[in-house]
Amino acid sequence: MARIGVISISDGREYVQKDIGDFIAGYEDRLVASLEAAGHEVIRGEEQVTSNTVATAVARRVAARGVDLTVLHYAVWAFPHFTMLAADASPGPLLLLSTIDPAQPGMVGMLAAGGALDQIGREHTRLWGDADDTELIDAIGVRASAAAAVSSLRGSTFGRIGGRPMGMYTAVANTDQWQREFGIDVEEIDQYEIVRRAELADASEKKHAREWLETNANVHYDGKKLTPELLERQIGSYMAMRELIEEWNLDFTGIKGQPELTQYFATMDIAEAFLNDPYDWNGPKAPHVCATEADMDGALTMQLLKGITGTPVLFADVRHYHADRDVWDLCNSGQHATWYAARSDDPAVNLARVHLYPEVFFFPAGGASVHHIAAPGEMTLARLTRLDGKYRMQLMHGEFQEFDDEVNTEMMRRSTPEWPHAWARIHAPAATFLSRFGANHIHAVPGDRRAELRTVCELMGISLDEFTRD
């Protein structure tokens, strides 16, 4: 959830303020209570804004608390220049909120303030309603969650492990553009660091992790492409990534993998899956976005989605369209977080549906492919792509489908059975998708989060390319 600043703007006449102060306080109390009940942290202005100096001082103190969204609250007529001063002291996104009680002209105050902001070109959003209205609180939450996701990018660092994979232009972004537009620095780290550190990783933890996987998941050793030694090498790679993340203070990452590691060391499937998971063999942890093939725009999309939902984010290739079922096969090596197998808070429930199969011929170094079929449910699918160098958010709504074992097996055999699969029904014609989508990788999170992503586009100043059924 987000951190929201609430500042009530009032009338500048002392004798009026004496009569309306309690009225404003009552509405502010209800607003704050509703926002906190929805899970947000609220930073209240220390006093109602009744003068120009108070406007600046209160807004500066609220801004200093690092709020994601500042709500300027109008329960009464408010002097518009107070809004202008408060807005100038509030560097982040602004939302003007009016009550709808006709006893006081709060709506008039909001419109006067909003018009003044329009005149100077200060972007803002306007909402109105009663603090007990859940739709209003949800709308504020959408704005705040999007703002939190966007603001979290600034000052962050992306760790790119390796360079461009197999000639993929869509996996490489301009570091100058990232710094200028999003405030993200990129740290370049060689893949040899994974090899070196994996070999030095604690042997007892590698053994413990292997046994944990053998107990909780379904491990299919074949004595060639998947052995206990190879599985421990993959676990060591995960441990190496944890060290790099901690030492370099990396907020999100990507691993090139192909072709060097996949041909001569081991695949990074275990590392990528469990970095994205909310747990590992040591217990619960925060998901860490890690994109396979060092896909920078993929990782950036995932980081935004994680900022909105707090959940792991799916990463997949758009592998095949099953026209007979109107279902896409979203499938990519072992990249899917195991959480998607059942989306349970209990790792054992998810891992019971996970199979570690020997890697296929693409990856001669071997290791485990982290296979499962994603659990069904409503999904938001998205990807940041670039058109003529400019970012756009390509956005879709859909759901993951569930089929019986016979159908699952038949569909998996058409692609790569050993890899993880999500059967996605996307609410857009296949011809539209294939004609417009600007990458081979796509990302998804549970639920309908299109409203937040539309707001993200607005806040980031990037275009929205939304795919629909029409």
C-alpha positions in Angstrom: 0.0 0.0 0.0 1.0 3.7 -0.3 1.9 6.6 1.9 -0.6 9.4 1.5 -0.4 12.9 2.7 -3.6 14.7 3.6 -3.8 18.5 3.9 -7.1 20.3 4.6 -7.3 23.7 2.9 -9.5 26.3 4.6 -10.7 29.9 4.5 -8.2 32.7 5.3 -10.6 34.8 7.4 -10.1 34.2 11.1 -13.7 34.7 12.1 -14.8 32.2 9.4 -12.3 29.6 10.5 -13.6 29.7 14.0 -16.9 28.5 12.8 -15.8 25.9 10.3 -12.7 24.4 11.9 -14.6 21.5 13.5 -16.6 20.9 10.3 -13.3 20.5 8.4 -11.8 18.3 11.1 -14.8 16.0 11.1 -14.5 15.3 7.4 -10.7 14.9 7.6 -11.0 12.4 10.4 -13.4 10.3 8.4 -11.2 10.5 5.3 -8.1 9.4 7.2 -9.9 6.6 8.9 -11.2 5.2 5.6 -7.7 5.4 4.0 -6.1 3.7 6.9 -8.8 1.0 6.9 -7.9 0.4 3.3 -4.3 -0.3 4.3 -2.6 3.0 3.5 -0.3 4.9 5.7 -1.6 8.5 6.1 0.5 11.5 7.0 -1.8 14.3 8.1 -1.0 18.0 7.9 -0.3 19.2 11.4 -2.9 22.0 11.1 -5.6 23.2 8.7 -4.2 25.7 6.1 -5.5 29.1 7.0 -2.7 31.4 5.8 0.0 31.6 3.1 2.8 30.8 5.6 0.9 27.8 7.0 0.3 26.5 3.5 4.0 26.3 2.7 5.1 25.1 6.1 2.5 22.3 6.4 3.1 21.1 2.8 6.8 21.0 3.3 6.6 18.9 6.5 4.2 16.5 4.8 6.5 16.2 1.7 9.5 15.6 4.0 7.8 12.4 5.2 8.2 10.9 1.7 4.6 10.7 0.7 3.7 9.0 -2.6 0.6 11.2 -3.1 -0.5 14.5 -1.6 -4.3 14.9 -1.1 -5.4 18.5 -0.8 -8.8 18.3 1.0 -11.6 20.7 0.5 -14.6 20.6 2.9 -15.2 24.3 2.7 -14.5 27.3 0.5 -10.7 27.7 0.5 -8.6 30.6 -0.6 -7.0 29.4 -3.9 -3.6 30.9 -3.3 -3.2 28.5 -0.3 -3.4 25.6 -2.8 -0.9 27.2 -5.1 1.6 27.6 -2.3 1.0 24.1 -0.9 1.3 22.6 -4.4 4.6 24.4 -4.9 5.9 22.8 -1.7 4.7 19.3 -2.8 6.9 17.9 -5.4 5.0 14.7 -6.0 1.6 13.9 -7.6 -1.4 16.0 -6.4 -5.0 15.0 -5.9 -7.7 17.6 -5.1 -10.5 16.0 -3.1 -13.9 17.7 -2.4 -16.6 16.7 -0.1 -20.2 16.7 -1.5 -21.9 18.2 1.6 -23.9 21.3 0.4 -23.7 22.8 3.9 -20.3 24.2 2.9 -18.9 25.1 -0.6 -16.1 22.6 -0.7 -16.7 21.8 -4.3 -16.4 25.5 -5.1 -13.0 25.6 -3.3 -11.7 22.6 -5.2 -12.8 24.1 -8.6 -11.2 27.4 -7.9 -8.0 25.7 -6.8 -8.0 23.3 -9.7 -8.5 26.2 -12.2 -5.6 28.0 -10.7 -3.3 25.0 -11.0 -4.5 24.5 -14.6 -3.4 28.1 -15.4 0.2 27.4 -14.4 0.3 23.9 -15.9 0.5 22.0 -12.7 -0.9 18.5 -13.3 -3.3 17.1 -10.8 -6.3 14.8 -10.4 -9.7 15.8 -9.0 -12.1 13.5 -7.1 -15.2 14.2 -5.0 -17.5 12.2 -2.7 -18.0 11.0 0.8 -15.2 9.4 2.8 -17.5 6.4 3.5 -17.8 5.7 -0.2 -15.6 2.7 -0.9 -15.4 3.5 -4.6 -13.9 6.9 -3.8 -11.4 5.4 -1.4 -10.5 2.8 -4.0 -10.0 5.5 -6.6 -7.6 7.4 -4.2 -5.9 4.1 -3.6 -5.4 3.4 -7.3 -3.8 6.8 -7.7 -1.6 6.4 -4.6 -0.5 2.8 -5.5 0.5 3.9 -9.0 2.4 6.9 -7.6 4.2 4.7 -5.1 5.3 2.3 -7.8 6.6 5.1 -10.0 8.4 7.0 -7.2 10.1 3.7 -6.1 12.0 3.6 -9.3 13.8 6.9 -8.7 17.1 6.3 -7.0 17.0 2.6 -7.6 19.7 0.4 -9.2 19.3 -2.3 -11.8 21.9 -5.0 -11.8 22.6 -6.3 -15.4 24.5 -9.6 -15.1 26.0 -10.1 -18.5 25.2 -8.2 -21.7 22.8 -8.6 -24.6 21.5 -12.2 -25.0 21.5 -13.7 -28.5 21.1 -10.4 -30.3 17.8 -9.3 -28.6 17.4 -5.6 -29.2 14.2 -5.6 -27.0 16.2 -6.9 -24.0 18.6 -3.9 -24.0 17.7 -0.3 -23.0 19.6 2.9 -23.1 21.1 3.6 -19.7 21.0 7.4 -20.3 17.3 7.2 -21.1 16.6 5.2 -17.9 18.4 7.7 -15.7 16.7 10.7 -17.4 13.2 9.3 -17.5 13.0 7.0 -14.5 15.9 7.9 -12.3 17.4 4.4 -12.5 21.1 3.6 -12.5 22.4 0.5 -14.2 25.2 -1.5 -12.7 27.0 -3.8 -15.1 28.3 -7.1 -13.6 30.0 -9.9 -15.4 28.5 -13.4 -15.4 31.8 -14.8 -14.2 30.8 -13.4 -10.8 28.0 -16.0 -10.6 30.3 -18.8 -11.6 33.0 -17.7 -9.1 30.7 -17.1 -6.2 28.5 -20.3 -6.8 31.6 -22.4 -6.4 32.5 -20.7 -3.1 28.9 -20.7 -1.7 28.3 -22.5 1.6 28.2 -26.2 0.9 25.9 -26.9 3.9 23.3 -24.5 2.6 23.5 -25.9 -0.9 22.8 -29.4 0.5 20.0 -28.1 2.8 18.4 -26.4 -0.2 18.7 -29.5 -2.4 17.1 -31.7 0.3 14.3 -29.1 0.8 13.5 -29.1 -2.9 13.6 -32.9 -3.0 11.2 -33.0 -0.1 8.7 -30.3 -1.2 8.9 -30.4 -5.0 9.1 -33.3 -7.5 12.7 -33.7 -8.6 13.4 -35.9 -11.7 17.1 -36.8 -11.8 18.3 -38.5 -14.9 22.0 -38.9 -14.1 23.0 -36.7 -17.0 21.3 -33.3 -17.5 20.0 -33.3 -13.9 22.1 -34.6 -11.0 22.3 -33.6 -7.3 25.6 -31.9 -8.1 24.1 -29.9 -11.0 21.1 -28.9 -8.8 23.5 -27.7 -6.1 25.4 -25.7 -8.7 22.1 -24.0 -9.6 21.4 -23.4 -5.9 24.9 -21.9 -5.6 24.1 -19.6 -8.4 21.0 -18.3 -6.5 23.2 -17.8 -3.4 25.7 -15.9 -5.6 22.9 -13.6 -6.8 21.8 -13.0 -3.2 25.4 -11.9 -2.4 25.6 -9.6 -5.5 22.2 -8.0 -4.6 23.3 -7.3 -1.1 26.8 -6.1 -1.9 25.9 -3.8 -4.8 22.5 -2.7 -3.3 20.6 -3.9 -6.3 16.9 -3.2 -6.4 16.1 -5.5 -9.3 18.2 -7.6 -11.7 18.5 -9.5 -14.9 20.8 -12.5 -15.8 21.9 -12.9 -19.4 22.4 -16.7 -19.1 22.4 -17.6 -22.8 24.6 -18.8 -24.3 27.6 -18.9 -22.0 26.1 -20.1 -18.7 23.6 -22.4 -20.4 26.3 -24.1 -22.5 29.1 -24.3 -20.1 28.0 -23.9 -16.5 24.2 -24.4 -15.7 20.9 -22.7 -16.4 19.8 -20.0 -14.1 16.2 -21.3 -13.8 16.5 -22.1 -10.0 18.1 -18.7 -9.3 15.5 -16.7 -11.4 12.5 -18.6 -10.1 13.4 -18.3 -6.4 14.6 -14.7 -6.6 11.1 -13.8 -7.8 9.4 -16.0 -5.2 8.3 -14.7 -1.8 10.2 -17.6 -0.1 13.1 -19.9 -0.3 14.5 -22.8 1.8 15.4 -20.2 4.5 11.8 -19.0 4.9 9.7 -16.1 3.8 11.3 -13.1 2.0 10.4 -10.3 -0.3 10.2 -11.1 -4.0 13.2 -9.7 -5.9 12.5 -9.0 -9.6 15.0 -10.9 -11.7 14.5 -11.1 -15.5 15.9 -13.9 -17.6 18.0 -13.0 -20.6 18.9 -9.8 -18.8 15.7 -8.2 -20.3 15.9 -4.6 -19.1 12.5 -3.5 -20.2 11.0 -6.7 -19.0 12.6 -6.2 -15.5 11.4 -2.6 -15.5 7.8 -3.7 -16.3 8.0 -6.3 -13.5 9.4 -3.8 -11.0 6.4 -1.5 -11.7 3.9 -4.4 -11.4 5.5 -5.6 -8.2 5.3 -2.1 -6.8 1.6 -2.1 -7.4 0.7 -5.6 -6.2 3.5 -6.6 -3.9 3.3 -10.1 -5.5 5.7 -12.0 -7.7 5.4 -11.1 -11.4 5.2 -13.6 -14.2 7.8 -13.5 -16.9 7.3 -15.5 -20.1 7.7 -15.9 -23.8 4.7 -15.6 -26.0 5.3 -19.1 -27.2 2.1 -20.3 -29.1 -1.5 -19.4 -29.8 -3.9 -22.4 -29.5 -6.5 -21.1 -31.9 -8.9 -24.0 -31.2 -9.1 -22.9 -27.5 -8.4 -19.2 -27.9 -5.5 -19.7 -25.4 -1.9 -18.5 -25.5 0.9 -20.6 -24.2 3.1 -18.3 -22.1 6.2 -20.3 -21.5 9.9 -19.5 -20.9 12.5 -22.0 -19.6 12.2 -22.0 -15.8 11.6 -18.3 -15.2 8.1 -18.5 -13.7 8.2 -18.0 -9.9 7.0 -21.2 -8.2 4.3 -19.1 -6.4 2.3 -19.1 -9.6 1.8 -22.9 -9.4 -1.0 -22.3 -6.8 -0.5 -18.7 -5.6 -0.6 -20.0 -2.1 1.0 -18.3 1.0 2.3 -21.8 1.9 5.4 -22.8 -0.2 4.6 -26.5 0.3 1.3 -26.1 -1.6 3.0 -24.4 -4.5 6.0 -26.7 -4.6 3.8 -29.8 -4.6 2.8 -28.8 -8.1 6.3 -28.0 -9.2 8.5 -30.5 -11.1 12.2 -30.1 -11.6 12.9 -31.7 -15.0 16.3 -32.2 -16.7 17.0 -29.3 -19.1 16.3 -29.8 -22.8 18.7 -29.8 -25.7 18.9 -25.9 -25.9 20.9 -26.0 -22.7 23.8 -28.5 -22.9 25.2 -27.5 -19.5 22.1 -29.0 -17.9 20.4 -28.3 -14.6 16.8 -28.3 -13.5 14.0 -26.6 -15.4 11.3 -25.4 -13.0 8.1 -26.7 -14.4 4.5 -26.1 -13.4 1.2 -24.9 -14.9 0.1 -21.6 -13.6 -3.0 -21.6 -11.4 -6.2 -20.1 -13.0 -7.5 -16.7 -12.3 -8.0 -13.1 -13.5 -4.8 -11.5 -14.8 -3.4 -8.2 -15.9 -0.8 -8.6 -18.7 1.6 -5.8 -19.6 4.9 -4.9 -21.1 6.9 -1.7 -21.5 8.1 -1.5 -25.1 9.6 1.2 -27.2 8.2 2.7 -30.5 10.8 4.8 -32.3 12.7 5.1 -29.1 9.8 6.3 -27.0 8.3 4.2 -24.2 4.8 2.9 -24.3 2.8 0.6 -22.0 1.2 -2.3 -23.8 -1.7 -3.4 -21.6 -4.2 -6.3 -21.6 -6.8 -8.0 -19.4 -7.4 -11.7 -19.3 -7.3 -14.8 -17.2 -5.3 -17.9 -16.9 -7.2 -21.1 -17.8 -7.3 -24.5 -16.2 -7.6 -27.8 -18.1 -7.6 -31.5 -17.2 -4.4 -33.5 -17.4 -5.1 -34.9 -20.8 -5.6 -31.4 -22.4 -2.6 -30.0 -20.5 -0.3 -32.8 -21.8 -1.6 -32.4 -25.3 -0.9 -28.7 -25.4 2.4 -28.9 -23.6 3.7 -31.4 -26.2 3.2 -28.9 -28.9 6.0 -26.7 -27.3 8.3 -27.7 -24.5 6.7 -29.9 -21.8 9.6 -29.5 -19.4 9.1 -25.7 -19.1 6.5 -23.9 -17.0 3.3 -22.9 -18.8 0.4 -20.4 -18.3 -2.7 -20.9 -20.4 -3.7 -17.3 -21.0 -6.9 -16.1 -22.5 -6.3 -12.5 -23.5 -9.2 -10.2 -24.1 -7.9 -9.1 -27.5 -8.0 -10.6 -31.0 -4.9 -12.7 -31.7 -4.3 -10.8 -34.9 -4.3 -7.5 -33.0 -1.8 -8.9 -30.5 0.6 -10.3 -33.0 0.4 -7.2 -35.2 1.1 -4.7 -32.4 3.0 -6.3 -29.5 6.5 -5.0 -29.3 8.5 -7.9 -27.7 8.7 -11.6 -27.3 8.4 -11.4 -23.5 5.3 -10.6 -21.6 4.5 -10.2 -17.9 1.4 -10.7 -15.7 0.1 -10.2 -12.1 -3.2 -11.4 -10.6 -6.3 -9.3 -10.7 -7.4 -6.3 -12.7 -4.7 -3.7 -12.2 -5.3 -1.8 -15.4 -6.5 1.4 -13.6 -3.2 1.6 -11.7 -1.2 1.0 -14.9 -3.1 3.7 -16.8 -2.2 6.1 -13.9 1.4 4.9 -14.1 1.5 6.0 -17.8 0.1 9.4 -16.9 2.6 9.9 -14.1 5.5 8.7 -16.1 4.5 10.7 -19.2 4.5 7.6 -21.5 1.8 6.5 -23.9 -0.7 3.8 -23.3 -1.4 1.1 -25.9 -4.3 -0.9 -24.5 -5.5 -4.0 -26.3 -9.2 -4.7 -26.1 -11.7 -7.1 -27.6 -12.9 -4.6 -30.1 
